[in-house]
Amino acid sequence: MPALSTVTLPHFALIFCKLPGLYAVLSPEFIVLDATEAYLNARHISRESLLHSYLPHTFVDASASSQIPQAQVMEKSLQHVLNYKEEHHLLAFRFNVALAESKGDGTKECAWSITNTPVLSSEGELLYILHEARELTEKPVNTLLSENLDPFPHKGVNAVSWEYDVVHNKMYWGASLKEVLGYTPEEMGLGGESWDDRVHPDDFNTVQDSIEEAKNSGSRIWAGEYRFRKADGSYIPVLDQGYIIRNQDGHAIRTIGSIIDLSACAKPEEVLKDDGARFRPLLEALPHMAWFADPSGKILYFNSNWYSFTGMEPTRTDGWTSVIHPEDAAFVLTEWHNSLATGIPYEIEYRLQDHHDKSYRWFQERAMPMYGPDGELQYWMGTYTDIDEQKQAIDRIHEKDLQLENILNHSPAHLCLLRGPEHICQYVTPGVPLLYGSRQYLNRTARSIWPELESTRFFQIIEEVYTTGRTIRVNEHKLTIDRHRNGKLTEVYLNLEYRPLVNNGQTEGVLASAIEVTELVQTKQKAEKLALALQEGKSCL
């Protein structure tokens, strides 16, 4: 037997890469440190592309997945491991992978069962997270996905999370549905009627009216108490709370919330009074960062999404201003204190720091005052919506607008945009004042800008273009102007075009353009004079 000192220790990194399972090793910051070849092959991704990446952001949502982004679901699972140093499971995790050209390009949908396991030091410090995946082949994926809607149990409160797609009448229930109410997702049904049919008949109209009132009033938060029928036929008192998501027109398109079983609480009246117990399930069910505060503005609770994004110590509620962009902090605090003083809801856009890469992202924060039955302010509830991509898109559009305006300003064509039946001027290039002098153009009607043109066909032309939608051109129009602003009038010639501005089949305005052709006309005139002179010379001969 060889001496111990001569034994060559195995290269564990190489051995790990060759393991047959789908494994990845992550840092406590959820950065991929290594992965097995089987994992890389299953995701159709190269080692160079995956290593050193933030794992949640490497997943692309599948078209048939839950409305909650899968990257966020993965992030919450890893955050659970980080916070509680315990294993966490995602029963069904669906995402898309991009296929290489040799495999036909396009995308492939994957459905995995995932386990994230903490690797702790002897002192209990989290060193790594072992990310293990198994491809789903037996249990129906759709059933697992509905069970996986909210994989985070609400400690201390018997609650089930739910999500309702208002537009398509689809209901999604969280993982604790069976435990709390006794139903499987299939037994509950897919539509909103699955909830309607189980509310106590004596409570239904009152609850339904309060929901409609919240939807129609523009409110984002709804809460109600009623009796709900469990699978065994018994009715239990519940506290139901929902967050209403609206489209750009203000119409409710989706609600996310939680139902708390008050009968399972030792002292249900304390649940109704304790803001932490009452609203924690609702805030944890939301797919974005959220919080609530007392009437003085002191933050009482942030949901786990906040800690995952900002990197603040879990359960810490002070020091939240430290993650605000320095240029925005004063503005945010001023608006927040104004709302606290007046009780008026506020909506504000500003930047928060992402602790993963130290970059700042734009968010829209909304805060609503919540009042008790006695009309007294009880607390504030706020949510954050990530608008960074919209902001960047707007900035790109603005940049392109500036580029376009710069191009138009240097264009040989002089442009004037007239909108509406009154032909109100909304845009002119710098060349227009050169032709007609310094006068007020913007937001004035064409008649008030050019009263001297009443005797011409100008107003008839723009009215005809606006009403008929046909383009009219006038070539070599002669105009007398003070070109050099020295009191000396000069004749210029313009090719004019009046083009309808059409949107969705309706004419909204007229775009008038003028291109100076003075030199061309003068050259033609000289040529005509020369030809005439030559003709007269021939006649003399």
N, C-alpha and C positions, 0 to 999 in steps of 0.2 A: 504494500500500500504506500503510495507516495506521501512524502511529508506535506503537511498542511500548507507550508509556505510556497510550495511549488504548484499548488492547485490554481488554475486560471478561472477566475470568477466569470460567470456568463454576462454578456452584454444585454441587460434587461430591456433596454430601449428597443433593440432589434427583435428580441423575443416578443415584446408587447405588440410590435407592428405586425407580427405574423400570427397573432391569435386569431382563431376562426370567427369570433364574435364581432358584433358591431359596437366598438368601444371608442370613446374619446376621453382624454384627460384635460380638465379645465383648471385654471387658476381661480382663486376666490373672486376675481374680477370677471369671471365667465369668459376668459380668453382661452382659446384652444391651444394647448401645449403639445399634444400629440394625438394621433388617431391610428387605429388599426387599418391595414390595407382593405379589409372587408368593409369597414365603415366608409372609407373613401370611395370604394367601388359602388357601394349601394347608393351613395349620394351623387355619383357621377361627377366627382370634384377632385381636383388635383391636391396633393399635399401642400404645395406652395400656396394655393388659393385659400386653403382652410386654416392652416397654422397661423397663429398670431391674430386671428380674427375674433371678434366678439360673437360668440356662438348664436345667440338669439337672432342677430341680424343676418345670419346666413341662410335663414329659412324663408322661402317664398310661399305665400298662401296658395292653397289649392282653390280652384273655382267653387268647389262644393263645400268648402269648410265653413265653420261658424263665422258669424260676423265679427267676433273678437279675433284680432290678428293673431296668427299662430306664434309669431315672434314674441308677442306679449305674453301668451300662455307659457311659452318656454321660459321667458324671463321670470315670471312669477314663480314657476316651479323651482328654478335655481335660487331665487331669492328666499324661498321657503327653506331650502337646504342651508343657505347662508345664515338665516336668522335663527333657526331652531336646531341646526346641526343634526338633522334627522333625515332619513331617506324619504324621497318623495316620488310618487308615480303619476304618470300621465297615461291613462288607459288607452287612449287613441289620439294620435297626433298626426294630422294630415297636412301634407305640403307638396309642392311641386319641385322637381329637379329638371335642370336643362340637360338634354341629351346631346352627345357629340355628333358631329356630321356622319361619322361611321355608323352611328345607330339611328340615323334618320332625322337628325335635328329635332326640333320641337321640344315638348316637355312631357314628363311622365309624373303621374300622381302617386305618391307613396303614403302608406298608412302604417305607422309604427306604434308599438307600446314602448314607453320610455321609463327608465328608472334612473334618477339622479341620486347618487350616494355620496355622503361626506367622507373624506379621508382626513382623520384627525391626528394631531400629534399626541404625545404622552401627556401633555398639559391640557389637552382638549381644544387646542387651537386648530382651526380649519386650514389645512394645507392645500388640498386639492378637492375637486369634485369629479367623481367617476360617472361619466355619462354613458349609459348602456341602452341600446335600442334593439327591438325585436320586430321583425316584419309581421303584420297581422295577416293571418291566412284563414283562421277558423271562425272566430266570432264576428258577426256582422258589424262592419265598420260604423255604419250610421248609428247603431244602437250605442256603441262605445262612445261615439262623438257626443251624443246627447248626454251620456253620463258624465262626460268630461267637460261640460260647459263651465262648471265652476268647481275645480278640483280642490279647493281650499276650505276645509271645515271651519266654521265660525266657533271658536272656542268659547264655551260658557253660554251660548245661545243656541237653541234648537231652531235652526233656520234653513230654508232652501232658497237658492237663487233662481231667478227666471229671467228670460229675455223674450220680448214679443215684437215681431216684425209687423207693424201696423199695416203697411202697404200690401204685403202678401199674406196676411193673416196666418203667420206661422209662430208657434210657441215652442220655446226651448227651455228645458228644466235642468237644474243643476244636479250634481252627483248625489246630494242628500235627499232627493225626492222620495225614494223608497223608505229611507229611515224616518223622515219627518211625517210624510203623509200616507205612506204605505203603497204608493203606486209605482209602476214602471213607466217610462216615457210612452211606451206603446199603449198602456192602459189609460193614460191621461188623454192621449190624442194629440194631433198636431196643430189644431187651430185654436183661436181664442175662445171658442165655445167650450173647450176643455176646462177652462176656468169658470165660465158663465154657469155651466150645468152643476157646479159643485158648491157655489155660494148659496147660503141659506136663502130660501125664497123671501123671507121677511126682511132680509138685509140687502137683497140684490139691487132694487131700484135706488135706494139711498146711496149705495156704493157707486153704482153706475153713474148717477147724477154728479157725484163729486169728481169722478174721473173726467167726465165730459166738461165740467166746469174748469178743471185744471188745464185740459187740452185747449179749450177755447179762450181762456184768459191769458195764455202765453206763459203760464207757470212752467217751471222745469221740474218741480218736485211735487209728488202726490203721496199722501199717506191716508190710510183708512183702517178701521177696526171692524171686523165682521166675523161671522161663523162660516167655517169651511168644512165640507164633508170629506172625511178620510175614506180610505179603501174599505174599512170595516163597517162603513155606514154611519159612524158616529160623527157628530159635529164638534169642532174645537174652536175656541176663540183665537183669532190670529191678528197680528199687526202686519199689514201689507204696506210696503213703501216702494215707490217707483221714481226713477229719473227719466224725464221725457226728453228725447233727442228730436230736434226739429230740423227741417231743411231750410234753405235760404229764404223761402217764402213764409217761414214761421209755422208750417204745418207739421204736426207730430208724425214722425215716420217710424220711430222705434222707442220702446221703453225697456229699461233694465231695472230690476229690483230684487227684493227678497221678501219672503213670507216667514214671520216668526211665530212659532207655536207658543202662545201664551199659557196654554194649559200645562206645558212641560216645565214652566218656570215655577220655582218654589214660591216666589212673590211677584206675580205678573205686574202688580202696580209699580214695583220698583223698576221693572224693565221700561215701562212707559215714562218714568221720570228720569231714568239714567240715560243721558244722551249717548254715553259710550256703548252701552248694551243695545240701545235701540237702533242706532244708525250705523254701527260698524258693519253689519252684514250688507246694508245697501251700498256703502262706500266701497267695500271690498268687491262687490259685484260689478262695479263700474269698470269699463275697459281703459279708463284714463285716470290721471291723478285727481284726487279729491280730498276735501278736508271739512271740518266744522269747527266753529269757535263760539265762545260765549258772547253775551251782548256787548261786553267791553272790547271784544276783538281778540282776546287771548285764544290761541289755537289749542283745541282740546284733543284733536285727532287728525292724523294724516293716514290715508290708506297705503297699502304696501307698494303701490305703483310710485308714490312720491319717493319713498326711500330707495326703491330700485333705480330711479332716474337720478336723483340728487346725490346718492351715496351718504346721506345723513344717517347717523346712528339710529337704528330702529327704535321706535317709541319716543324718540326725542321730538319735541314740538316747538322748542325755542330755537332761535338762530336761523330761522328760515330765510331771512333777508340776505344771508351771506351767499346764497346761490343765485341772487338776482344780478343781472348785468350792472356794473357800476354806473353806466350812463342812464339806466332806467330806475334805479332804486328810489331816488327822491320823488319822482313822478308817481311811482307805485304807492309809496307810503302816503303821499298827499291825497291821492284818490281814495285810498282805503280809509284814512281818517275822516275824510269828507263824508263817506258813506256811513261810518259809525256815528257821526254827529247828526246826520239827517235821517238815517234809516232807509235811504234810497238804494235800491240794487245798483251794482256797478258792473261794468264790462270794460275790460282793459286788455291791451296787448303789450307784452314785453318779453324779454329774453331771460331764460333760466339756463344754468350751466349743467351739462350732461357730465356726470363724474367719470364716465367710461373713457372719454377722449378729451375732456376739458373744453369742449366746444360749447357754444351757446346756441340754443334753439328758441324760435319764437313760439309763444303760447298765447292763447286767448283765455283769460280767467274771467269767470262769471261768479258773482257772489249774490246770494239771495237772503234777505232777512226772513226768519221763520217765527211765526207768532203762535201763542197758545190760545186756548179757548177764551181766556179773559182779555185777549187783545194785546197782551204784554209780549214784548220781544223776548224770545227764549234763547235763540242762537242764530248764527249765520252758517250757511252751507255754501261751499264754493267748489268749482270744478275747473280743471285745466284741459283745453283742447289744443293739440299740437297743430300749429298752422305754419310751421317753418317752410314746408314745400310751397304752400300758397304764397307766402311772403316772397320767397325766392322767385316764384313764377311772376308775381307782380313786379318785382324789381327788374326781372329780365324784360318784361313787357315795357316797363318804363324806359329801360335803357334802349330798347329797340325804337320806342316812340321818339326818344331824343335823337337817335341816329337818323330816323326817317325825317324828323323835322329839320335836322341839319342838312340832309340831302335835298329836301324840298327848298330850303332857304337858299341853297346854292344852285338850284335848278334854273335854267333859262326861262322856264314857264312861271308866270305870276299867277298864284292861285288864290281863290276866295271861296269859302264854304258858306252857303246860305241855307239855313234850316227852317222847316216849317212853312205854313202858308203865309206867314208874315215876312218870310225871307230874312231871318235874323242872322247876322254875320257872326260866325263862331271861330273862324280862322282865316288869317291872311298871311301870305309870305311877305318878306321885306320889300319885294319889288312893287307891290301894290301902292304903298305910300309914295314911292318914287314916281308913279304915274299920276296919281290923283292928289298928292300933297299930304301934309300931316293933318289928319283929322281923326276923330274918334270912330273906330271901326267896330270893335268887338261888342257883341250884345246889343247892337242897334239894328233897326230894320234897314233894308236896302234903300228905301225912299228917303229916310232921314240922313243916310250917309251921302247919297248922290242926288240931291234935289235938282241939280242942274240937268239931269238926264231925263226929266219928265217929258221934254219935247222930242225925245228919241224913242226907238222901239225897245230899249233896254228892258223896261219893266214888263212889256208885253211878252218879250222873249222868255224871261225867267218864269213868268206865270204859265206860259204855254208848256215849257219843259216840265214844270212841277205837276201840272194837271194831266198831261198826256203821257209823260214818261219817255218822250222822244228827245234825242240829242239834236241840238241845233248848232251849226257852225257858221261863222261869219269871217270871211277872209279879207285881208288887207284893209281892215277898218282904220280910217284916219282919225288921229286924235292930236290935239294941240296941247302941249304941256310945258311947264317951266322945268325942264330937265335938270338944270344946274342950280336952281333956286337963286337965280340972279335977276329975275324979272323979265328975262328974254324968253319968248315963247318959241317952241320948236315943234315941227310936225313929225309925228311918229306913226308908223303903221303896225297894226297888230292882227294876228290870226286869233280869233276868239272861238272858244268852244264852251257850250253850256250843256253839261251832262247831268242826268238825274241821279241822285244818290238813293239807291233802292235797298230796302231791308225787308226780308220775308215777303217779297212781292209788293210792298207798299213804298211809294216815293216819299222819302223823309226830307229831302232837300235838293239843292242844286249846287254842283261844283263848277264854278266858272274859272276858266284858264285863259291866259293871254300870253302869246309868244310874239315877241317883237320881230318884225320882218322888215324893218325900215331900210336896211342896207340892200336887201333883196329887191324891194320895190323900187328904190332909187336906181339900182343897177338896171332893172328892167326898163325904167323910164328913160335912162340914158341910152340904152340899146335901141329902144323904140325911136328916140330922137335921131340917133345916128342912122338907123335904117331909113327913116323918113328923109333925112338930109341926102343920103346916097340916092334914094329914089328920085328926089328933086334934081340932083345933079345929073342923073341919067336923062331926065326929061329935057334938061337944057341942051344936052348933046344931041 
